[in-house]
Each structure stands twice: as C-alpha cells, then as structure tokens.
C-alpha cells in the first residue's frame, strides 16, 4: 500500500469523514457501532446456525446412519473451516489494496454476502453430501470475506481508547446470532428455508452497513503488485519479529479450540446420550443458547468496558478462559439436561468476555498499521483453524472415548477443556499489553 501524501490525506479525510491510513480517528462516526454489530450479527446468524443445528440434521437426513452422519459432519465442517482460514486473511489483504471509488471494504462486504446467499441456497436444496461440501466451502469463503472487511473497519473508524467498548458491543452479536438462528430453526422444518432465511437476513444487514459506512478510500493504486509471495504472506507472520502478535495468535487458537467443538456435536450429544428426538433436541439447544446468550450479554460488554477502564487486557482474557474451562468440565459430566444448560451458560459467560477483550487486545499488537485487514485476517486463522481441526479429529476422539469408562463425548469435552486452559495461561506471554 502506498502512503498518502498530505494533500491526498486531506482529500481522503474529506471524502470519507475519517482520518488517513496509519492515523487514529478522533471519534467514532455516528451509527458506526450499531452498523458493525448488525453486519456481524447477520454473518454469525447465517454461519453459526448450520454449525449449531441445521447442518447436523441436514446431513443426517441424507446419510444412512448416525455414525456415517457424524463422520460426514466432521468432514464438511472441517474442510469448510479451511476455506474460511484462507479466505479471511486473503480478503483482508486484498481489501487493504482495494482502490474502488466505493471504498476499500464495502465491495468485499456486499459481494461476499451475495455469493454466500447463493451458497446457502445450494446447501438447502442438496441431496448429495458432496454438493453440501462444495456449497459450504463457498459459503465459508464468501462470508468470511465479509467478516474480514467489516471488522477491518474497526481501527479505521474507532479511537484506541474506545475499541474495548465497541468490540464488547460486537461481541454480543455472536450469542445473538446463535440465539436468532436457533429461534428460526425451531419454527422451520424445511431444510431449504433453514439455510436460505438466515442467508437473506445476513445479506440485508450487510447491504444496510455498506450504505451507511463512510469507508476509507485509497486515492492511488499500490505501487507493488500483488505477488504469489504476498499471497502466501497473507497467511503468515514473523513471531520472532512480532512476539506479542504471535502469543496473541496462539492464545486465541487454544481457547477457540476448546470452544469450537461444543456446538458442532451438541445435536448428536443430545440424541445419543439423552435419547432426544430431533425436535426436542432443537428446543433444548434453543434453551441452552438462551442461557448462554444471557450470560454473554452480561460478560461481553462488561469485559470490554472494565478492560478499558483499568487499562488492562490480559487478566480479563485469562479469567474468561478459566470460566470456559469450568463450563466445559461440567458439560463433560452432565447427568441431565438441566446441568447441560447450566454448563452452556457458564461457557457463554467466559466466551463473551474473551471474544470482546481479545479483539481489543489484538488491535494493540498489530505489526503494521497499513496492513490492518491482513493482520486481523491472519489472527482470524486462530479462530478458523480450530473450527477445522476440532470437527475433523472429534470423531476419532469420541470413538476412542467410547471404549473407556469416561465415554465418547465426555472425553471430547475434557480434551477441549485442557486445550482452553493452556490458552488462558499463555496470554501472560504477551508483554506489550497489560
């Protein structure tokens, strides 16, 4: 990316209403925070509804047995998460170089949501596991491009001292998206509508955000061409040169690894361990997510606000991770549905605070202010990669656990608790942020 000259900087500021690249905005534009929260809500509604509920039952409907469905669900979600892993930093890197007159981020937000909607329609109408796989990969790539571009606007638009508050508000959108999706699915029995309706909502909210966003705009094309080396550079960073960024990445990866497998296999957990049929399982998931959302609604903004007030990020990340570990252990040994719901609430309490404070922490350790979207995309690999690895290895861990006294799902959730615990502790390896 080429630095803007003073005159070009002034022109850019006058055009977009925000400061030039590499500088911190003086204040957050009016309407920006609810707009960013809305687009995140829409994307999470569309992406997490399949992960939480509808994909498991969609695959079960076209599979010969529960065992086959478990393996196919792990394959579809695992491979799809790999596409998310690639698409997020790549789209972020490309948006950093976008010179469209509509802005740097808006074309990616709008285009990604429209492509994603087409992918959801394909999944809903599919009768083959291979069609589901290809369409889900398309959805993951396109919708993660939306996330990369939308969240890259945070340092573009928000002063450093206010980012914890804004990211706390954005953090609420994850449980709201989960809850909204579960609520919709509870009243929709048709596979096509279960995928398309959340996709339509995501697209509509993306369009609204695009129309309201005073996007940053590059006045000149970058002098450097986008090379193969830069392409691969979209997915890597130098942890020796930027150790704080490296430890932030690892912390996020470990905590999210512990979190990633929970929702994916909860439908099968309920049907196998507790003997629930499809509709009672969906209703139970809705109740569990209501409890989780209520907890996240408290912890996400509170964690962000308190971390801003005390000027510290690491203690809040550690406490949040430890709370998640407690919830995972309780979930592992849940003797009944009530205990399972309580466990989900505890996990939500920790996850809400972690996701909000973690984002604020991440913006303070970015290696290069001119590659914001790219670096946030690299960091998002730590979020996407566990969503690929956890479902991929889960069938093997569950199968192994089934041969022990603990049982398959107990072993799987305990494994996640140990990994999350490591992440909660390692955050103190970050030295540049309190």
Secondary structure, DSSP 4 states (H G I P E B T S, - for coil): -PPPPHHHHHHHHHHHSSPPTTS--SSPPTTHHHHHHHHHHHHHHHHHHIIIIIHHHHHHHTSSSHHHHHHHHHHHHHHHHHHHHHHHHHHHHHHHT---TT-SSHHHHHHHHHHHHHHHHHHHH--SHHHHHHHHHHHHHHHHHHHHHHHTHHHHHS-GGGHHHHHHHHHHHHHHHHHHHHHHHHT---HHHHHHHHHHHHHHHHHHHHHH------SS--SS---HHHHHHTT---TTTTHHHHHHHHHHHHHHHHHHHHHHHHHHHHHHHS---HHHHHHHHHHHHHHHHHHHHHHHHHHHHHHHHHT--HHHHHHHHHHHHHHHHHHHT--SHHHHHHHHHHHHHHHHHHHHHHHHHHHTS-S-GGGHHHHHHHHHHHHHHHHHHHHHHHHHHHHHHHTSSS-HHHHHHHHHHHHHHHHHHHGGG--S--
